[in-house]
Structure formats: C-alpha cells, structure tokens
Amino acid sequence: MLEEETLSPDSRDFVTALASGLEVIRAFDQEHPRMTLSEVAQRTGMNRAKARRFLLTLHALGYIRKQQRYFELAPPVLNLGYAFLSANNYRGVIQQCLEAITAQTGESSSLGLLEGNDVIYVARSAARHRLMAITLSVGTRLPAAYTSMGRILLAQKTVSDLDAYLDQVDLHRHTDKTIVTVSRLKDEIIQARQQGYAIVDQELDPGLRSLAVPAFDAQGKLLGAINISTNVARVDLDTLLKEHLPLLQEMARLIRTTVSG
C-alpha cells in the first residue's frame, strides 16, 4: 500500500530537489538562526552553487529572508508547522490541556516532538514570567538530551534506535549540572522509561526545571511529550513530583481518551 512505502534516495520517485530544499530549511536552528551562504553550504554538505540556488528559491517563495550576506527563516515557514497541526485532530485538545495546566499551576506548558537530535515545540501555553534567556515559542528547537520532553521521547525509542542516537549525539556543558557523558545520559533515559516521566533540573539553563510525560492517542500512537517548565525559585522538586506530575499525567490520560488515531 502507498502509505506503507518508504522511498530510498536512489528511487526514481524520490524528488532530490524537494529533499534538498527541506534540508536547507532544517539547517536553521536555535544556534544558527542567521547564516551566510558558506555556512548553509557547510551545514548541509552542499556546494555553494547548489546551496545558493535553494536559498534563492526559498527566498522567492517567501520562506527565507535575505539581509546583505545573511539568510534567515521568514514567518511563512510557520505555515508548514501549522499545516501539520491542522491536519491532526489533536491540536485543539492538546492546546486546551496545555492552557489548563498553565491556569492551574501558573507555569508554562508545551507539546514537543522529536526531530533528529532536537525537540521542536509544536504547541505552547506560556506563563507570564519568562523562563530562559531565549524566547520559547512554536517552532523553537532545543537539544533533546537536555530537555525533559526530549528525554521522555528518547525513552520511547527501541533499544537499537536509542543506542544509535547515543552513538552520534554531541554532549555540551551548558551549566554546572549538565550531564556530559553518554553513559550517564543513557541511565537517565532508561530511568525515564521505567518511571514514565522525565525531570531535567538546570542542565540547559540555570534556574530552569522541567517535567515531561509522553502523550499517546487512543490507539497508543505517540503524539509527543507534554511538559511543565518552571523556575527553581518558585517550584521545588517535591512540589513538582507531588502536585505537577499528577496533573500532567491526568492531562495525558485525557488526551489518550479524547484523541482518536
């Protein structure tokens, strides 16, 4: 059946130009929001001429902005994400759940998906207070290794897929609490798998503490992870576990009973 087919890059039906264009878009992230032509070429592994053609085409379509030597993503790129959300019937349900979490706790709550080595935010309910130096919003990408959503999503991987991820992930120290060894990270992910939730405490940003659980639909399909992000000055670990975790789990159950496959 067509929905079961996965084309290989050497298939006659594989559209290389489309794949390359999407690769250029994905090259932009939190650490590379603005890049020169040479930087895009380097990150995508393309030669400069090829990278230039794709950048200019995306610019003509409105997905890329060009400012002198620099390129950056333009707002219409968000339409790609909104199209994804609109095509899935769980958007409204999850957004209501996230807003309910914020209303009850006063803290920000998000839905994230795993994409490569990153978690990408696809829905969010933001509290008034700001948590990080960067602004978190739909489309934000953060390293999966250092986010609670990332770890609980990694915990859903098969043993072989998780090992493949750990074999190639680059770990960097962000704070004095950051885990920088693969063995320790693997232990944390396995623990998250066993307990059904993940906590990341000030590993990505000083003072940032977050908790996440997986979200599934009625057929058991993984939809992503939902989280609560807070500041250590407002919420201690005991409160996070005794008050916020049951609320997240309740919302995850609501999603599972409400969202059909």
C-alpha positions in Angstrom: 0.0 0.0 0.0 1.1 3.5 -0.7 1.1 4.7 2.9 3.5 1.8 3.8 6.1 2.7 1.2 9.3 4.4 2.2 11.3 5.6 -0.8 15.1 5.3 -0.8 17.1 8.3 -2.2 18.0 6.3 -5.2 14.4 5.5 -6.1 13.1 7.0 -9.4 10.2 8.5 -7.5 12.5 10.3 -4.9 12.5 14.0 -5.6 16.0 15.1 -4.7 15.3 18.8 -5.2 12.5 18.7 -2.6 14.6 16.8 -0.1 17.4 19.3 -0.5 15.1 22.3 -0.1 13.8 20.9 3.2 17.3 20.2 4.3 18.2 23.8 3.8 15.2 24.9 5.9 16.2 22.4 8.7 19.8 23.8 8.7 18.5 26.8 10.6 18.0 26.3 14.3 18.5 28.0 17.7 22.3 28.0 17.3 22.2 29.0 13.7 19.3 31.5 13.2 21.2 33.6 10.6 23.8 32.2 8.2 25.8 33.2 5.2 25.8 31.1 2.0 29.0 29.4 3.0 27.6 28.4 6.4 24.5 27.0 4.9 26.6 25.0 2.4 28.8 23.7 5.1 25.9 22.6 7.4 24.0 20.9 4.5 27.1 19.4 2.8 26.1 21.1 -0.4 28.5 23.0 -2.7 28.0 26.8 -2.7 26.3 26.9 -6.1 23.7 24.3 -5.1 23.0 25.9 -1.7 22.7 29.3 -3.4 20.0 28.1 -5.8 17.9 26.6 -3.0 18.3 29.7 -0.8 17.2 32.0 -3.6 14.3 29.8 -4.5 13.1 29.7 -0.9 13.6 33.4 -0.8 11.4 33.8 -3.9 8.8 31.7 -2.2 8.9 33.8 1.0 10.3 31.1 3.3 13.8 32.8 3.6 14.7 36.4 4.3 18.0 37.8 2.9 19.8 40.7 4.7 23.0 41.6 2.9 25.2 38.4 3.3 22.9 36.7 5.7 19.9 34.4 5.3 17.3 33.6 7.9 13.9 31.8 8.0 10.9 34.0 7.3 7.5 33.8 9.1 5.8 31.8 6.3 7.8 28.8 7.4 5.5 28.6 10.4 2.7 27.8 8.0 4.4 24.4 7.5 4.1 23.7 11.2 0.5 25.0 11.3 -0.4 22.8 8.4 0.9 19.8 10.3 -1.1 20.7 13.4 -4.2 21.5 11.4 -4.0 18.1 9.7 -4.0 16.3 13.0 -7.2 16.3 15.1 -5.4 16.5 18.4 -4.4 20.2 18.0 -7.4 21.7 19.8 -7.5 19.0 22.5 -3.8 19.4 23.4 -3.9 23.2 23.3 -6.8 23.1 25.8 -4.8 20.8 28.0 -1.7 23.0 27.9 -3.8 26.0 28.8 -5.5 24.2 31.6 -2.0 23.2 33.0 -0.9 26.9 32.9 -4.2 28.0 34.5 -3.8 25.6 37.4 -0.1 25.9 38.0 0.8 29.3 36.7 3.6 27.7 34.8 4.3 27.3 31.1 3.4 24.1 29.3 4.3 22.8 25.9 3.9 19.9 23.4 7.2 18.8 21.8 8.1 16.3 19.1 11.5 14.6 18.5 13.2 15.6 15.3 16.7 14.4 14.9 18.7 15.3 18.0 16.3 18.1 18.9 12.9 18.7 20.4 10.7 21.0 18.4 7.9 22.9 20.1 4.7 22.5 18.2 2.2 23.8 20.7 2.6 26.0 23.8 0.8 27.8 26.6 3.1 30.4 28.0 3.1 31.8 31.6 3.6 35.5 32.1 7.1 35.0 33.6 10.0 34.3 31.4 12.0 31.2 32.0 15.0 31.3 29.7 17.3 33.8 28.1 15.8 32.8 24.7 12.1 33.1 23.9 10.3 29.8 23.7 7.6 29.6 21.1 6.1 27.3 18.5 9.0 26.3 16.2 11.7 26.6 18.8 14.2 23.8 18.8 16.2 22.6 21.8 18.6 19.7 22.3 16.7 16.6 23.2 19.4 15.5 25.6 18.9 18.4 27.9 15.1 18.8 27.9 12.6 16.8 29.8 10.4 16.4 26.7 13.5 15.2 24.8 14.4 12.6 27.3 10.9 11.1 27.7 10.6 10.9 23.9 14.0 9.3 23.7 12.8 6.8 26.3 10.1 5.7 23.8 12.7 4.6 21.3 13.6 0.9 20.8 16.9 -0.2 22.4 18.7 -0.2 19.0 17.4 3.2 18.0 18.4 4.7 21.3 21.8 3.2 21.0 22.1 4.7 17.5 21.2 8.1 18.9 23.7 7.8 21.8 26.5 6.7 19.4 26.3 10.0 17.5 25.0 12.7 19.9 27.3 15.6 20.8 27.0 16.5 24.5 28.0 20.0 25.6 28.2 21.6 29.0 25.6 24.3 29.4 25.6 24.7 33.3 27.5 23.0 36.1 24.6 20.5 36.3 24.8 19.4 32.7 25.3 15.7 32.0 28.2 15.3 29.6 28.8 11.6 29.5 26.8 9.2 27.3 26.6 6.5 30.0 25.0 8.9 32.4 22.6 10.2 29.8 21.6 6.7 28.9 20.9 5.9 32.6 18.7 9.0 32.8 16.7 8.0 29.7 16.3 4.4 30.9 15.1 5.7 34.3 12.6 8.0 32.5 11.3 5.0 30.5 10.8 3.0 33.7 9.1 5.7 35.7 7.1 7.2 32.9 8.3 10.8 33.3 11.5 12.8 33.0 12.8 15.7 35.0 15.6 17.9 33.9 17.0 20.2 36.6 19.1 23.2 35.5 21.0 21.3 32.8 20.2 23.6 29.9 19.7 26.9 31.6 20.5 28.0 35.2 17.3 28.0 37.3 15.2 26.1 34.7 13.5 23.0 35.9 11.1 21.0 33.8 9.0 17.8 33.9 7.5 15.9 31.0 5.4 12.8 30.3 4.6 11.2 26.9 1.2 11.7 25.2 -0.5 9.0 23.2 -3.7 8.8 21.2 -6.5 6.2 21.8 -4.6 3.6 19.7 -1.4 4.0 21.6 0.4 6.1 18.9 2.9 8.5 20.3 1.8 12.1 19.7 4.7 13.8 21.5 5.5 14.9 25.0 3.8 17.5 27.2 5.7 19.3 29.9 5.7 21.9 32.7 8.6 24.3 32.8 9.3 26.4 35.9 12.0 28.1 37.9 13.7 26.5 40.9 13.0 29.6 42.9 9.2 29.1 42.5 8.8 25.3 42.5 10.9 22.8 44.4 11.3 19.1 43.3 8.9 17.9 45.9 6.1 20.1 44.6 7.0 19.2 41.0 6.5 15.5 41.8 3.6 15.6 44.2 1.5 18.3 42.6 2.6 18.9 39.0 3.3 15.3 37.9 -0.3 14.1 38.8 -1.7 17.0 36.8 0.5 16.2 33.7 -0.5 12.5 34.0 -4.2 13.4 34.2 -3.9 15.5 31.1 -2.0 12.7 29.3 -4.9 10.4 30.2 -7.4 12.9 28.9 -5.6 13.2 25.6 -5.5 9.4 25.2 -9.2 9.1 25.8 -10.1 12.0 23.6 -7.9 11.8 20.6 -8.6 9.1 18.1 -6.0 7.7 15.8 
